[in-house]
Amino acid sequence: MLNIPTSFYLPPEDVDNLRTAAAELMKQSQDYQKLLQEFAAHPNPESIFAEPPPPDPKDGKAAKKQNKPIP
């Protein structure tokens, strides 16, 4: 694969807006809804529109969710 540098950058607010728009388009898509039904998937609307984690003060990157084992 070629390593071609890019300067593509979107501010965090634009990324959030794109995610919101994508989620709305997916909700309105009959094809996507049919696919969900075929796979018996049940999307959680709260996770689709969930706020991204706050930036880590150490490096400014979003903190990763940590999966905790269920007791």
KEKE-3310 file (N, C-alpha, C; in steps of 0.2 Angstrom, whole numbers, plus 5000, padded with zeros to 4 digits):
npx = (5004:5002:5011:5004:5005:4993:4983:4971:4959:4947:4938:4934:4920:4914:4916:4907:4895:4895:4894:4881:4873:4875:4870:4856:4853:4854:4844:4833:4835:4827:4833:4844:4837:4830:4840:4844:4833:4834:4846:4842:4845:4846:4847:4854:4847:4852:4866:4869:4868:4876:4887:4904:4918:4927:4942:4958:4967:4981:4986:4977:4969:4954:4947:4948:4935:4934:4932:4924:4924:4910:4903)
npy = (4994:5011:5024:5039:5055:5065:5080:5080:5086:5088:5098:5094:5098:5097:5084:5078:5083:5077:5064:5064:5068:5057:5046:5050:5049:5036:5031:5035:5028:5016:5004:5002:5000:4989:4980:4979:4973:4961:4955:4955:4965:4978:4993:5005:5019:5029:5026:5030:5043:5047:5057:5061:5054:5064:5074:5068:5075:5073:5071:5076:5069:5059:5050:5033:5021:5009:4992:4984:4969:4959:4955)
npz = (5000:4997:5005:5006:5011:5019:5021:5026:5037:5050:5060:5077:5080:5067:5064:5074:5069:5056:5060:5067:5056:5048:5056:5056:5042:5041:5049:5041:5030:5020:5014:5023:5035:5032:5031:5044:5049:5043:5049:5061:5070:5082:5084:5096:5100:5109:5109:5096:5096:5106:5116:5112:5121:5133:5129:5133:5145:5145:5132:5123:5115:5112:5126:5127:5128:5141:5142:5154:5163:5165:5181)
capx = (5000:5006:5010:5004:5003:4987:4982:4964:4958:4941:4938:4929:4913:4912:4916:4901:4890:4894:4891:4874:4870:4875:4865:4849:4852:4854:4837:4829:4836:4823:4838:4847:4832:4828:4846:4844:4828:4837:4851:4838:4849:4842:4852:4852:4847:4856:4873:4870:4869:4880:4892:4910:4922:4931:4949:4962:4971:4988:4988:4971:4965:4948:4949:4945:4931:4937:4927:4925:4921:4903:4904)
capy = (5000:5017:5029:5045:5059:5069:5085:5080:5087:5091:5100:5090:5099:5095:5077:5077:5085:5072:5058:5065:5067:5050:5042:5052:5046:5028:5030:5036:5023:5010:4999:5001:4997:4982:4976:4978:4968:4954:4953:4955:4970:4983:4999:5008:5026:5033:5026:5033:5050:5048:5062:5058:5055:5071:5073:5066:5081:5072:5071:5080:5064:5057:5044:5026:5017:5003:4987:4981:4962:4958:4950)
capz = (5000:4996:5010:5004:5017:5018:5026:5028:5044:5051:5067:5081:5079:5061:5065:5077:5065:5051:5064:5068:5050:5046:5060:5054:5036:5041:5051:5036:5024:5020:5013:5029:5040:5030:5032:5051:5051:5041:5054:5068:5074:5086:5086:5102:5098:5113:5107:5090:5097:5112:5116:5112:5127:5133:5128:5138:5146:5144:5125:5119:5111:5115:5130:5125:5133:5144:5143:5161:5163:5169:5186)
cpx = (5004:5005:5010:5001:4997:4986:4975:4963:4951:4941:4933:4922:4910:4911:4909:4895:4889:4892:4883:4870:4869:4870:4858:4848:4851:4847:4832:4829:4832:4828:4841:4843:4830:4834:4846:4839:4831:4842:4848:4842:4844:4846:4849:4853:4852:4863:4874:4872:4873:4886:4899:4914:4926:4938:4953:4967:4979:4990:4982:4967:4959:4950:4945:4941:4934:4931:4929:4921:4915:4904:4899)
cpy = (5006:5022:5036:5050:5063:5075:5086:5081:5090:5093:5096:5091:5097:5087:5075:5078:5080:5065:5058:5065:5060:5045:5044:5049:5039:5027:5031:5032:5017:5004:4997:4997:4990:4977:4974:4973:4961:4951:4953:4960:4975:4988:5002:5016:5031:5032:5029:5040:5052:5053:5058:5059:5061:5069:5072:5072:5080:5073:5075:5075:5062:5051:5038:5023:5011:4998:4984:4974:4962:4953:4944)
cpz = (5000:5002:5008:5009:5014:5023:5028:5035:5045:5059:5071:5080:5073:5061:5068:5073:5059:5054:5065:5061:5047:5049:5057:5047:5036:5044:5046:5030:5024:5019:5020:5035:5038:5031:5040:5053:5049:5046:5061:5073:5077:5088:5092:5100:5102:5112:5101:5091:5103:5111:5116:5119:5127:5132:5134:5139:5145:5136:5120:5115:5115:5119:5127:5130:5135:5145:5150:5160:5168:5175:5186)
residu = (MET:LEU:ASN:ILE:PRO:THR:SER:PHE:TYR:LEU:PRO:PRO:GLU:ASP:VAL:ASP:ASN:LEU:ARG:THR:ALA:ALA:ALA:GLU:LEU:MET:LYS:GLN:SER:GLN:ASP:TYR:GLN:LYS:LEU:LEU:GLN:GLU:PHE:ALA:ALA:HIS:PRO:ASN:PRO:GLU:SER:ILE:PHE:ALA:GLU:PRO:PRO:PRO:PRO:ASP:PRO:LYS:ASP:GLY:LYS:ALA:ALA:LYS:LYS:GLN:ASN:LYS:PRO:ILE:PRO)
# end
